[in-house]
Amino acid sequence: MKKYILALTLAMAFAFYAPLSISTASMGYQHAQAAESASAGMKRVTLIIKKLRDAMGSMKDFDELEKAGLRKKDVDRMRRAMDTKIQQMMEDAIYAIRSI
């Protein structure tokens, strides 16, 4: 009878403790996943901003091309294309920042 009560007590203790330990472990995993996701998101934002900075810097090169003798029409077309690319990268950066 004592063995039965001891086994029942141990079973009840395990029944109450096991769900708590599992939920704690899953919460730790969720936090780790969230931190990893945020880190990946920050790397993505950093890369987008670096590319955006490079693209904005290249806008100055178009002035040099025009001074070097490239037709204004061609330079304006390249500026519009780069401006569109910059706008898209800005939208990508905003989306990436919001997703973090």
C-alpha positions as a Markdown table, in Angstrom:
| # | Residue | x | y | z |
|---|---|---|---|---|
| 1 | Met | 0.0 | 0.0 | 0.0 |
| 2 | Lys | 2.9 | 2.4 | 0.8 |
| 3 | Lys | 4.5 | 1.7 | -2.5 |
| 4 | Tyr | 1.2 | 2.4 | -4.3 |
| 5 | Ile | 0.9 | 5.8 | -2.5 |
| 6 | Leu | 4.5 | 6.6 | -3.2 |
| 7 | Ala | 4.2 | 5.7 | -6.9 |
| 8 | Leu | 0.9 | 7.7 | -7.1 |
| 9 | Thr | 2.6 | 10.7 | -5.4 |
| 10 | Leu | 5.6 | 10.5 | -7.8 |
| 11 | Ala | 3.3 | 10.2 | -10.8 |
| 12 | Met | 1.2 | 13.2 | -9.7 |
| 13 | Ala | 4.4 | 15.3 | -9.1 |
| 14 | Phe | 5.7 | 14.3 | -12.5 |
| 15 | Ala | 2.3 | 15.1 | -14.1 |
| 16 | Phe | 2.3 | 18.6 | -12.6 |
| 17 | Tyr | 6.0 | 19.3 | -13.2 |
| 18 | Ala | 6.4 | 17.9 | -16.8 |
| 19 | Pro | 4.1 | 20.4 | -18.5 |
| 20 | Leu | 5.8 | 23.3 | -16.8 |
| 21 | Ser | 9.2 | 22.2 | -17.8 |
| 22 | Ile | 8.1 | 21.6 | -21.4 |
| 23 | Ser | 6.4 | 25.0 | -21.7 |
| 24 | Thr | 9.5 | 26.7 | -20.2 |
| 25 | Ala | 11.7 | 25.0 | -22.7 |
| 26 | Ser | 9.5 | 26.0 | -25.6 |
| 27 | Met | 9.4 | 29.6 | -24.4 |
| 28 | Gly | 13.2 | 29.6 | -24.3 |
| 29 | Tyr | 13.3 | 28.2 | -27.8 |
| 30 | Gln | 10.8 | 30.8 | -29.0 |
| 31 | His | 12.9 | 33.6 | -27.4 |
| 32 | Ala | 16.0 | 32.2 | -29.1 |
| 33 | Gln | 14.2 | 32.0 | -32.4 |
| 34 | Ala | 13.0 | 35.6 | -32.0 |
| 35 | Ala | 16.5 | 36.8 | -31.2 |
| 36 | Glu | 17.9 | 35.0 | -34.2 |
| 37 | Ser | 15.2 | 36.4 | -36.4 |
| 38 | Ala | 15.9 | 39.9 | -35.2 |
| 39 | Ser | 19.6 | 39.4 | -35.8 |
| 40 | Ala | 19.0 | 38.2 | -39.3 |
| 41 | Gly | 16.6 | 41.2 | -39.8 |
| 42 | Met | 19.3 | 43.6 | -38.7 |
| 43 | Lys | 21.8 | 42.1 | -41.0 |
| 44 | Arg | 19.4 | 42.5 | -43.9 |
| 45 | Val | 18.6 | 46.1 | -43.0 |
| 46 | Thr | 22.3 | 46.9 | -42.7 |
| 47 | Leu | 22.9 | 45.4 | -46.2 |
| 48 | Ile | 20.0 | 47.2 | -47.7 |
| 49 | Ile | 21.1 | 50.6 | -46.3 |
| 50 | Lys | 24.7 | 49.9 | -47.5 |
| 51 | Lys | 23.4 | 49.2 | -51.0 |
| 52 | Leu | 21.1 | 52.3 | -50.8 |
| 53 | Arg | 24.1 | 54.5 | -49.8 |
| 54 | Asp | 26.1 | 53.1 | -52.8 |
| 55 | Ala | 23.3 | 53.8 | -55.2 |
| 56 | Met | 22.8 | 57.3 | -53.9 |
| 57 | Gly | 26.5 | 57.9 | -54.4 |
| 58 | Ser | 26.3 | 56.7 | -58.0 |
| 59 | Met | 23.9 | 59.5 | -58.8 |
| 60 | Lys | 26.9 | 61.9 | -58.6 |
| 61 | Asp | 28.6 | 59.8 | -61.3 |
| 62 | Phe | 25.9 | 60.7 | -63.8 |
| 63 | Asp | 26.9 | 64.4 | -63.6 |
| 64 | Glu | 30.5 | 63.3 | -64.4 |
| 65 | Leu | 29.2 | 61.3 | -67.4 |
| 66 | Glu | 27.3 | 64.3 | -68.7 |
| 67 | Lys | 30.4 | 66.5 | -68.3 |
| 68 | Ala | 32.4 | 63.8 | -70.1 |
| 69 | Gly | 30.2 | 64.2 | -73.2 |
| 70 | Leu | 27.4 | 61.6 | -72.8 |
| 71 | Arg | 24.1 | 62.8 | -74.2 |
| 72 | Lys | 21.8 | 64.5 | -71.7 |
| 73 | Lys | 19.0 | 62.2 | -72.9 |
| 74 | Asp | 21.0 | 59.1 | -72.0 |
| 75 | Val | 22.1 | 60.5 | -68.7 |
| 76 | Asp | 18.5 | 61.4 | -67.8 |
| 77 | Arg | 17.4 | 57.9 | -68.6 |
| 78 | Met | 20.1 | 56.4 | -66.3 |
| 79 | Arg | 19.1 | 58.9 | -63.6 |
| 80 | Arg | 15.4 | 57.8 | -63.8 |
| 81 | Ala | 16.4 | 54.1 | -63.7 |
| 82 | Met | 18.6 | 54.7 | -60.7 |
| 83 | Asp | 16.0 | 56.8 | -59.0 |
| 84 | Thr | 13.4 | 54.0 | -59.4 |
| 85 | Lys | 16.0 | 51.5 | -58.0 |
| 86 | Ile | 16.6 | 53.8 | -55.0 |
| 87 | Gln | 12.9 | 54.2 | -54.3 |
| 88 | Gln | 12.5 | 50.4 | -54.4 |
| 89 | Met | 15.4 | 49.9 | -52.0 |
| 90 | Met | 14.0 | 52.5 | -49.6 |
| 91 | Glu | 10.7 | 50.6 | -49.6 |
| 92 | Asp | 12.6 | 47.4 | -49.0 |
| 93 | Ala | 14.5 | 49.0 | -46.1 |
| 94 | Ile | 11.2 | 50.3 | -44.5 |
| 95 | Tyr | 9.6 | 46.9 | -44.8 |
| 96 | Ala | 12.7 | 45.2 | -43.3 |
| 97 | Ile | 12.7 | 47.6 | -40.4 |
| 98 | Arg | 9.0 | 47.1 | -39.7 |
| 99 | Ser | 9.4 | 43.4 | -39.8 |
| 100 | Ile | 12.0 | 43.5 | -37.0 |
